[in-house]
Structure formats: structure tokens, C-alpha cells
């Protein structure tokens, strides 16, 4: 039989062991919280694109990767066509997609993160001199031929106008601007960042013929959304928490300079409210 001191030592040893295992289990639980998140997107510079080394980079890639890393998650991203990207997430073959605009139809199979990546201004682009007096009278655009990228969302104002427009689907913004300068369409809707990047990389004889019509059609948040094929809520909430903080940081603002992205007064106003 154990004496009093021996019993104390035995109990202490047993409790120490249990505490140790509890600490190990706790740490293991914390590690298990972190995930490798398989994202998918499209070629959409300067938000998402492959550099000369074949690496997927861009403003949205940098922002999302950093927000996820701060939550302990690692992001992998592949670049495919937009239609394919949407289908992969819908089927659950990928965990998330960006940058994606909200629609009620998509919300049936996408779980949108609450925190946006960036506000994005959407404008109509036209041939130089075609609309010299335009000042936001959308009714004046009735009957215009519009070249829009298929499966893209251009905001509520555009959807209100759509029935009065003659729509032509295109596969890329380059194609849309070429159609515009060739007089095959009258207008091209586009997000500001994408239009600026695309025109800067097109021949001067094309880019110099294109002008932006003010005011913007809409201000649409670029978002990250997760598949509903499985529970991604823990990853989503970690992303929300760190994205909110990141958007207020100096590092976030520095990315606009890194990728030469213009911030309009409307977009600055949204970010100033953070």
C-alpha cells in the first residue's frame, strides 16, 4: 500500500500527464483549424494573372493570400476560364472563387464572404467623340449595341438598362475593345481596373480611340465566395476577421501602387469609411 507522500506523488504524476495530453490535444485542435484552401479564378489582370514565371499573382491574389495566412490558412489558386471557374466551385471541386460579384442565383450555391476584397467602379467605354455630351442620362443609351463579356455581372444599373440595349457577348475585354474601335458595338461595360490594364497593353491605335463615360454605372464590391458543397464557414470567418483588419492597413493601400490601380473618388469614399 502507498503511503501518504507516495499517493500525493502518484496523483501529481497522473494530473501532470493529463494536463500534458490536454495541451497537446488543444494544440493539435488549433493546427487542425488551419486548411489549405483551393481557390479558382480567371485571367483578370491586374486582379489575377500569371506572370512570366507562370506564378499566379495580382492584387486580389496578394490580398486574399495575406488575409488567409493571418488566419493560419494556406491558399492555392488555379486560373481557368470564368465559366469553368464558376462550375468547379458549384460542383465542389474547388473551395472558393474570386473575384466574384453577388447575384441571387449564385447565392444558391455560393457562400459569400462578408468582407469585400476591393470596391470596383464599373463604367461604359465608348469610341472617342461618340458621346460628347453624355453626363449620366442612361435613357440616352437606348438601342445602343453593347459588347459584354459572357457570365459577367455589371451591377444593378446595367441590369435595369439591359432590356433597352442590343447585347453582343464576347469572350474577353480585348475582344470587346477591338469590336468597339471597329464600330461593331457602341459601348463596352467594364470594371475600371481591368479596363485600365487592358487598354494599357493594347496597340495605341486601339487604346487611343477608347474613352470612359462618366459617371460610373455602379460601384460593385469584388468578393471572395466559398462553395456550399461542404462546410467552409470556419475558413470564411477567419478570412472575414483578417480581411477587415487588412483593408485598414498601410500594406493594403501599397498594393494599389504596386499594381498601378487607379482609385476614383467614389472608391476612395468607400474605403475611407473603413
N, C-alpha and C positions, 0 to 999 in steps of 0.2 A: 504494500500500500504506500502511495506517495505521501510525503509529509507536507506540511502547510507551505513551506517555501518551494518545494518541488511542484506542488499544484499551481502556485502562482506563476512559476516559470513556464509550466506547460500551457496554461491558459494564455499567457502573454505571447508565447510562440504561435499558438493557434490563431489568435487575433491578428498578429502581425502578418501571418500568411494570408489570412482572409483579406486584410486591407490591401496587401500587395496585389492579390489577384483582382480585387475590385479596381485598383488603379490601372492595372494592365487592361482590364475589360473596358474601363472608361476611355483610355487612350485608343484602344482598338475601335471603339464605337465612334470616336471623333474622326479617326482615319477613314472609317467606312463611310462617313458622311461625304467625303470628297469623291468626285466622279470624273471620269474622262467623258466629256460631253461632245458628241459627234454632231457637228453643225454642217449645214449646207447652205450655199448661196449661189449667186450667178456672177459673171464678169460684169461689174458695175463700178468702174473707177470714177472717182477716187475712193469710194467706199470699200470696194472689194475688187481685187485683181491679182494676177500672178505677175511677179517681177521677172527679170531676165534669168534669174536662178531657178525659176519655177516655184518660188515660195508664194503662198497666198498672203497678201498684205493689203493695207488700206486703212482708212480712218476707222471704219466700223470694226474691222478685224482687230486693230490695236485696242480700241475701247472695250470691246466685249472680252477679249483675252485678258486684259488687265483686271476688269471687274470680276471675272470668274476666278482668276488667280488669287485675288484678295480673299475670295471665299473658299479657297482651297481646291478649286476645280480646275482641270486642265481642258482646254478646248482644242479639238481637231476640226478642221474645216476643209471641205472639198468644194470645187467650183464646177457647176454643171449648167445646163440651160435652165431658165426660170421655170418653165413648165415642168421640167423633170424635178427640180428642187422642191416645188410645191407637192408633187406626187410622192416623193420619197418621205417627206415629213407626214403627209396624210396617211401613208401606209405604215408609219412607224419604223421605217428603215433608217431614219436619222432622228436625232433627238430634238434638233431645233433648226430654225431658218432665220436668216436676216439678209438685208433689211426688208421688212415686210410691212405693208400698210394694213390697217384693220378694215375688214368688211364683215357684216353679219354672217355671210355664207362661210367665210374662212373660220370664223369663231366657233363654228360647229365642230371643227377638228383641229383647231389651233388654240393653245393656251398662251395668251399674250402676256409678256412681262409688263408690269405696271410702269416701269421706268423706261422712258424713251432713250434711244441712242443719241439722236440729234433732231432738232426741228428742221424740216426741209421745205423750202419755198418752191411752189410749182408755178411755172409761167407758160404762157403761149409764146412761141417763137414764130416769126414771120419773115418774109423777104423784105429787105430794106426798101422803104418807100411805099410798101403796100398798104399800110395803115397809118398814115402820117398824123391823123387827128385822134387816134384811139386813146381813150382815157378811162377805160373800165366799163364802157357800155356793152355788156355781154350780148345784149339783144342784136347789136350791130353785126355780130358774127354768124347770125342765122344763115344757113345754106353754105357755109364755108366747108371746103374739103380739108379733112384733118387726118394726118398720118400719126397714128398712135401705136406704141409697142403693145403687142398682144399680151394679155393677162396682167397688164399694169393697172394700178389704181392711181387716179389723179385728183382725188378729193371730191367733196360734195358739190362744189360749184360746177365742176366739169360734168358730173353725172346729171345735174339739172339741165345743162346745155346739150348733152349728148343727143336727145331726140331731134334737135334742130340742126345737127351737124351731119355732114356726109362723111362717114367713117371709112378709113382705109387702114388695115392692120399691117404693121411692118415688124421685122424681127429684131431690129437694132436701132439705136439712136443715129448711128452713122447713116443707115439707110433712110431714116426719116428726114434728116437734114439734106441728104442728096436729093430726095424726092421734092423737098421744099424748094431748093435752088433750081431744080429742073422744071418747076411750075406744074408738078404733078399733084401737089397738095398746096393748100394755102396757109395752114397752121400746123405746128408741132407742139404738143404739150410735153413738158419735161421738168424734172426736178433740177433746180439751179446747179447743184454740184456736178451732176452728170453732164448737163449741157455745157457748162464752162470747160470741163475736162475734154469732152468730145470735140468741141469746136477748136480748142487749142491744139488738137492733134490731127485736124483735118486740113487739107490743102487751103491756102489762103483764098483761092478763087471761090471756094465754098463758104468758108468761115466769115469772110468779109461781107457776104451778101445776107447774113442772118442777123436779125435784131430781136431783142427781148421786148415784149409788150408789157408795160406797166399799167395797173398794179398787178401783183401776183394773183393767180387764180385761187390759190389756197395755201395754207400752211399746214403740212401734214407731218406728224412725227414718224421718223424712221424707227422701227421697232424690232425687237427680238421676240420670237414666239416658239413655243415648245409643242411637240406632238402630244395629242391626247390619247395615243395608243397605249401609253403607260404613264405612271405617276411620276412627273418631273417637278412636282411642286417644291420639293426641298431645294433643288438646284435653282428653280425660278426665284424663290425667296432670297437665297443667298445673293443671286445676281441683282435683284431689286435693291437690296440693302447697300451693296457696294457700288452699284451704278449711280445711285443717288448721291453718294459722297464723292465719287469720281467726277461727276459732272460739275461739281463746285470747285474742282481743283485747278491749279496752275497747269498741271500736266495735260489736262483735257483741253484747255484753251491753246496750249502749244501745238496740239495736233492740227489745228486749223492752219497754222503757218507751215507745218511740216508738209501737209498735203495741198497747200495753196488753195484753200477753200474760202470763198467769199461769204461773209456774214452780212446779210441785209439788215436794215433797221428793224424789220419785223421779227427776224430770227434773234437778233440781239435782245429785243424786248422780252421774248420768251425766256431766254437764258438768264436775263437779269432778274427774273422773278424767283430764281432758284434759291 
